[in-house]
Amino acid sequence: MKKKDIIKSKREFNYIINNCSYIKNKNFVIYIKKKEDKIPLFGIAISKKVGNAVERNKLKRQTRMIIDILKQNFKNYNDYIIMIKKDCKLISFKEMKESLENLIERSNQ
């Protein structure tokens, strides 16, 4: 994921989380904000309850890699905040990818 594809503003991050629709499963929650631009933007959030900094950063790196792999599956007219849940620590990278892919498909319906 490139820096131009990231939601950086704390204000926008909080707005999307508090006011926009979401879908979730056991491992992720995706908040979706509809917009006019053709470039989708992404934000990744993880709670400190998930683990120490090393574990949280590993999960964020893996999620960024999954986003890069599945970028063509996201709708271009939306912004996404992906929240990683605690259960992601217990599953493999392949299972994380399948879980996030299923949520993306549900979000596009």
N, C-alpha and C positions, 0 to 999 in steps of 0.2 A: 504494500500500500504506500503510495507516494504522499508526501507532505501536502500536496495540493488537494488530496482527496479526504482530508481529515477535518472534522469539525473542531475548531480550536477555542471558540468563544464559550466561556462558562455560562453566559447569559443564554445563548442559543441552546447549549446542552441542557440546561435546566428547563427551558421552555419546551423542548421536545419531550423530555421525560414527564413533565407535569401536565401537558395539554394535548398530546397526540395519542393516536391509537397504538396498540401494541398487540403482539402475539407472543406466546411463550410455550415452552415445553420444559422437560426436566432439567435441561442443561443451560438454556439460553432464554433471554427475553429480548425481543427486537421491537424498539419503538420506531414508528414510521411517520415521517412528516412529508406531506405532499408539497411540491413546489413547482415553479415554472422553469427553472434551469434544466439543461440537459445532462449535467454532470452530477452523478450521485455523490453525496458526501457521507463519510462514516465516522462514528465515534465508538470507542470501546471503553466500557466501565467494568470495574471489578471491585468488590467489597474487601476491606481489610480482614474480614472474618474468614475469607477463603484460605489464607495462609500468610506466610512471610513474603517479603518483597521478591525473593527469588522465585517462589512458586507462582505468585501473581504475574510477574513479568514473563515467565515461561508460557503461561496460559494466554497472555495477550499476544505474544509473538506467534504462537500457534494459530490464534484466531485471525491475526493479520494475514498469515500465510493462506488460511482457508478462504478469506475474503479475496485475496489475489487470484486464487484458483477459480473461484465461483463468481467472479465479478460480472461476467456476461449474463448470469441468471438474475441479477438485481434489476429492477425497473429503473430507468434513467431519470425519472421525474420525482424521485423521492430522496429524502435524507434518512439515514439509519443510525440509531444508537443501539449497539449490541452490548447487553449486560451479560456477563459470565456468572453463572451460578456455582455454588460450592461443589455440586456433583461432577463438574468437569474435571476435578482433580482425580477422580476415580476411574476415568475412562481413557481409552487410547485415542491417538490422533485420528485414526480412521473413524472411530465412533463419533468423535467431535464433529468431523466433517459431515458425516451422514446426518447427524442431528441438526446442524446448522443448515444443511441443504434442504431438509424437510421443512424447516421453518421458512426458508426463502420461497419455496414453492407455495406454501400456504399464504404467504404475504402477497404473492402475485395474483391470487385469485380474486 
